[in-house]
Amino acid sequence: MLYRIWTIFIARTKEFYRDRTAFGWNVIFPLLIIIGFSVVFRSESSPLLKVGIVASDGSGKDNTKNTQFEEFMKLKYIDFIVFQSKDKAIDSLQKFKVDMVLDTQHNTYFINDSSPNGYIAEKLLKGAGSNHTFFSRYSFKGQGIRYVEWLFPGILGMNAMFNSLYGVGYVLVMYRKNGILKRFSVAPVRPFEFLTAQILSRMFVMLATTIIVYIGTFLLYGFQCKGSLLTLLLVFALGGFCMISLGLLIASRSDSQEFADGLINIITWPMMFLSEVWFSLEGARPWVQKISQLLPLTPIVESARMVMNEGASLFDIRYHVLYLVAISGIFLLAGSVLFRWDRK
């Protein structure tokens, strides 16, 4: 059994790296995205300012009626987001999810000195107060990250998603359409052995390209992983396995490449926009944020950012890991049960 799995694994892996176009695309494309964003966005920048407002704790010490705050709230093109916890607001500020935090109970405001948007928000607040300044200033030095550093884990997660879904889902559908799977059905290979080899091959390819991209960006920009590299590798291994299992489910019966391509696009595009790959969903509608938490790409991107940008340990991301394991098991079980050599 192991020999048959190993033989199919080698054949599938060779098929990938001999296709130089596909291999180059999986390595070069994410690098080009990082380079492009580093040129366009030299640091954190957003067309809409986001200002966090710490909610009143009911103590009666609410100073939202002061002149400076009232004038500031009248400004257009600023998204004011209410936080129930000051700690959560500060955490969002440090992660570039908001540009400024106002604590109206204590007449203080917080900005991140690494954020140009925070600088603009501060100037607008001071201008709104004119000669009557009610807020005291607090800032954070050296705790911020550049936008490309915030973006980088999302790009790696997105690349792993496309690599896995197209590398398994689309390819298996192509095999079925071309009659290759039908030939395997009469060969001394069981479905379990064939699918195991496909999963292992794609896992190897996905992790190899992710490591290459990581090393490339490290050499170009000096990105640092504040957490453990082994923990980060585990995150992408589990994330890749989850996406591969989803790809197996997509390819379990269909023999139409057009249908598979459309289905993969329907799945991947919402995940790209709702899993905070490109931008934060802070301030979005609550139901949008709830949907985002259910998407497989969200725990991959969030846990990778926590490890790379915050130095989180495996224990800190345990809920993301458990969620990935659970939905991977569901996808894999459903795909294995539904899988057929030929469409019936």
Secondary structure as GFF3:
##gff-version 3
##sequence-region A 1 344
A	DSSP	alpha_helix	2	18	.	.	.	ID=ss1
A	DSSP	alpha_helix	20	40	.	.	.	ID=ss2
A	DSSP	beta_strand	49	54	.	.	.	ID=ss3
A	DSSP	alpha_helix	67	73	.	.	.	ID=ss4
A	DSSP	beta_strand	78	83	.	.	.	ID=ss5
A	DSSP	alpha_helix	86	94	.	.	.	ID=ss6
A	DSSP	beta_strand	100	103	.	.	.	ID=ss7
A	DSSP	beta_strand	108	112	.	.	.	ID=ss8
A	DSSP	alpha_helix	116	129	.	.	.	ID=ss9
A	DSSP	beta_strand	136	140	.	.	.	ID=ss10
A	DSSP	alpha_helix	147	164	.	.	.	ID=ss11
A	DSSP	pi_helix	165	170	.	.	.	ID=ss12
A	DSSP	alpha_helix	171	177	.	.	.	ID=ss13
A	DSSP	alpha_helix	180	185	.	.	.	ID=ss14
A	DSSP	alpha_helix	191	221	.	.	.	ID=ss15
A	DSSP	alpha_helix	229	250	.	.	.	ID=ss16
A	DSSP	alpha_helix	257	274	.	.	.	ID=ss17
A	DSSP	alpha_helix	286	294	.	.	.	ID=ss18
A	DSSP	alpha_helix	297	310	.	.	.	ID=ss19
A	DSSP	alpha_helix	318	338	.	.	.	ID=ss20
###
